[in-house]
């Protein structure tokens, strides 16, 4: 692959299994739901502090981090899956 035209053929990016994509979609949906719950619905709510225990919020973030870490570990560099041309 030392010719410029061969470089353009090399795949770029990562591969992710369909089940992992579905898990990513679930994480996205959970984060969007949490955002909707936190946003103020009225002007009065806007000035009210949101009361939540730090440990609960930390556990929530840790859970998302662990789920994303699991998904990232399943990703493969696309070139590892593609046959090599010589």
N, C-alpha and C positions, 0 to 999 in steps of 0.2 A: 504494500500500500504506500509506495513512495511517489506515485503519480498524483497530481492534484485531482484528476477526475475520480480516482479511487477513494480519496478522502471523502468526497461528497456522498458516496454510497454507504459509508459507515453509519450504523444506526446510533442515534443519540438519545439518551434518556433511560428511564427505568421501566421495568415491567412489573405489574401488580396483578395478582390473581383477582378474579371477579368477586370472590367472597371478601377479599380485603377491601375492594372498592366499596362494597356494601357496608362494611364496618366503618369506613371513612365517612360514608353518607350518614350513618347513624350518629357518629360523633358530631358531624356538622349540624344535624338536626337537634341534637341535645344542646349544643352551644347556642344555636339560634333561639331555642326555647328558653334557655336561661337568660339570654339577653332580653327577650320580651318580658320576662318576669321582673327584671331589674329596672327597665325603663319606666319612668313615671307616666301614668295614664292621665293625670290631671296636674294643673299648676300647683295645687296644694300638696300633692305627693312629691313634687319636685323639691320642695324645701324641707321635706321630712327626711331624717337620716334613715338609711337602710340598716336594720339591725340583723346581723348574722354572726354566728360564732366563728371566730378565726379558724378553729380546728375543722369545722365543717367545710368552710371555703377551701382551706388547704387540702383537705381530703378530696374534694371535688377536683381541684387542679391536678393533684397527684394522680387521680384515677384517669383523667384525660391524658396526662403525660405517659402513663404506663400503657394505655391503649394505643397511643400513637407510636410509642417505642416498639410495641409488638408488631404493628403494621410495617413500620420502617424496616424491621429485621427480615420481613418476608420479601422485600423488594430486591430485584435483581437488575444489574446493569444490562441493558438490552443487548450489548455486543456479546455477552456471555451465552445468550440463547441463539444467536444467529450463526449459521455455518460460515466458516472462514473460506474465502476464495483466494486461490493462489495463482 
